[in-house]
């Protein structure tokens, strides 16, 4: 282990720590990460490739980007340094929030607060679904998407596990969208 390797690991750790402290959402963090990584740790083309792969693969976009950028910059140790920088801020924040909520768990206002948030979360999910639906171009694609959405909703209502519904919807998409 030489000095330049340790420097690269520390740079990756600091970069992902900073990005995850400064940006609360995926799209904002991608912009910050672009400024930090593209042209410095990797080419712009490679960064765009990383963002593309992180959107295709399941899981947290921030963690997938940390792994991709970390590996491109410093191999497996770079992955570990970038991941540590990426997971530390949200982990610490969630521990603090959980500790605070633990103190107020028996308070009536907390139950009402969560009760007020629940419809907003549902509305957010509906809007995201609507945007995904609208993204399909053409009337035939929208009708097919509506068929898949209806069958998926029915399957979920019948308590079929979500991963099975998603795989089934994907297979149905292969059939309907050819």
C-alpha positions as a printed Julia matrix, in Angstrom:
178×3 Matrix{Float64}:
   0.0     0.0     0.0
   1.61    3.21   -1.14
   0.82    6.81   -0.43
  -0.98    7.47   -3.75
  -3.36    4.54   -3.17
  -4.3     5.81    0.29
  -4.74    9.3    -1.16
  -7.12    7.94   -3.83
  -9.15    6.07   -1.18
  -9.41    9.14    1.01
 -10.39   11.27   -1.99
 -13.16    8.8    -2.88
 -14.37    8.63    0.72
 -14.45   12.43    1.04
 -16.12   12.9    -2.36
 -19.0    10.52   -1.58
 -19.32   11.77    1.99
 -19.63   15.34    0.69
 -22.08   14.45   -2.09
 -24.31   12.48    0.28
 -24.26   15.22    2.9
 -25.09   17.97    0.41
 -27.78   16.29   -1.68
 -30.88   14.61   -0.34
 -32.02   13.07   -3.63
 -30.75   10.93   -6.48
 -30.93   13.47   -9.33
 -29.23   16.19   -7.26
 -26.48   13.82   -6.18
 -25.82   12.8    -9.77
 -25.17   16.44  -10.71
 -22.82   16.93   -7.78
 -21.07   13.65   -8.46
 -20.65   14.6   -12.11
 -18.85   17.77  -11.06
 -16.61   15.78   -8.72
 -15.83   12.72  -10.86
 -16.26   13.38  -14.59
 -13.0    14.45  -16.14
 -11.13   13.92  -12.86
 -11.56   10.29  -11.85
 -13.14    9.03  -15.05
 -14.09   10.25  -18.51
 -17.47   11.87  -19.13
 -18.46    8.93  -21.34
 -17.61    6.47  -18.58
 -19.62    8.53  -16.06
 -22.67    8.56  -18.36
 -22.25    4.79  -18.69
 -22.16    4.49  -14.89
 -25.36    6.52  -14.53
 -27.03    4.4   -17.21
 -26.1     1.14  -15.51
 -27.12    2.46  -12.11
 -30.6     3.19  -13.48
 -30.99   -0.27  -14.99
 -29.82   -2.35  -12.04
 -31.96   -2.74   -8.91
 -31.01   -0.99   -5.7
 -29.91    2.42   -4.54
 -28.62    4.64   -7.32
 -26.17    6.37   -4.99
 -24.6     3.09   -3.87
 -24.36    1.71   -7.4
 -22.66    4.91   -8.57
 -20.3     4.78   -5.59
 -19.31    1.25   -6.52
 -18.85    2.08  -10.21
 -16.85    5.28   -9.64
 -14.86    3.74   -6.78
 -13.9     0.75   -8.91
 -12.98    2.91  -11.9
 -10.77    5.12   -9.71
  -9.12    2.62   -7.36
 -10.37   -0.94   -7.81
 -11.95   -2.92   -4.98
 -10.44   -0.76   -2.21
 -11.88    2.26   -4.03
 -15.3     0.61   -4.01
 -15.08    0.14   -0.25
 -13.93    3.72    0.36
 -16.66    5.17   -1.87
 -19.34    2.97   -0.3
 -18.29    3.99    3.2
 -18.53    7.66    2.22
 -21.93    7.05    0.58
 -23.55    5.07    3.41
 -22.2     6.97    6.39
 -24.36   10.15    6.12
 -27.75    8.46    5.65
 -26.92    5.81    8.25
 -25.98    8.36   10.89
 -28.99   10.53   10.03
 -31.38    7.57   10.28
 -29.88    6.55   13.62
 -30.39   10.09   14.93
 -33.97   10.22   13.61
 -34.71    6.77   15.06
 -33.31    7.82   18.45
 -35.42   10.99   18.42
 -38.55    9.11   17.36
 -37.91    6.53   20.08
 -38.13    9.34   22.64
 -41.53   10.41   21.29
 -43.01    7.03   20.35
 -45.89    7.28   22.82
 -46.82   10.85   21.91
 -50.18   11.27   20.19
 -48.89   13.99   17.86
 -46.38   11.56   16.34
 -49.14    9.18   15.32
 -51.05   12.07   13.77
 -47.86   13.25   12.02
 -47.35    9.83   10.44
 -51.07    9.68    9.64
 -50.72   12.97    7.79
 -47.66   11.81    5.87
 -49.23    8.55    4.69
 -51.63   10.11    2.14
 -48.81   12.32    0.85
 -46.6     9.28    0.31
 -49.47    7.55   -1.49
 -49.98   10.64   -3.68
 -46.26   10.72   -4.47
 -46.37    7.08   -5.53
 -49.4     7.74   -7.75
 -47.65   10.71   -9.4
 -44.52    8.67  -10.06
 -46.68    5.92  -11.56
 -48.5     8.49  -13.7
 -45.19    9.9   -14.99
 -43.99    6.4   -15.87
 -47.27    5.72  -17.65
 -47.1     9.01  -19.58
 -43.52    8.29  -20.65
 -44.79    5.61  -23.05
 -45.28    7.09  -26.5
 -48.21    6.19  -28.66
 -51.74    5.1   -27.88
 -51.02    1.35  -28.29
 -48.17    1.46  -25.79
 -50.34    3.3   -23.28
 -53.16    0.77  -23.66
 -50.69   -2.1   -23.18
 -49.19   -0.32  -20.18
 -52.66    0.12  -18.71
 -53.33   -3.61  -19.16
 -50.1    -4.48  -17.35
 -50.8    -1.95  -14.58
 -54.33   -3.29  -14.1
 -53.17   -6.91  -13.96
 -50.34   -5.97  -11.57
 -52.75   -4.1    -9.29
 -55.12   -7.08   -9.29
 -52.27   -9.48   -8.51
 -51.07   -7.27   -5.64
 -54.64   -6.98   -4.34
 -54.73  -10.82   -4.33
 -51.61  -10.75   -2.11
 -49.22  -12.13   -4.72
 -45.7   -11.15   -3.6
 -44.41   -7.97   -5.25
 -41.24   -9.56   -6.73
 -43.38  -12.17   -8.5
 -45.72   -9.45   -9.8
 -42.74   -7.45  -11.11
 -41.21  -10.44  -12.9
 -44.62  -11.33  -14.34
 -45.13   -7.75  -15.53
 -41.69   -7.84  -17.15
 -42.52  -11.07  -18.99
 -45.86   -9.64  -20.06
 -44.01   -6.53  -21.27
 -41.74   -8.67  -23.43
 -44.83  -10.27  -24.97
 -46.92   -7.11  -25.4
 -44.22   -4.65  -26.48
 -42.54   -6.63  -29.26
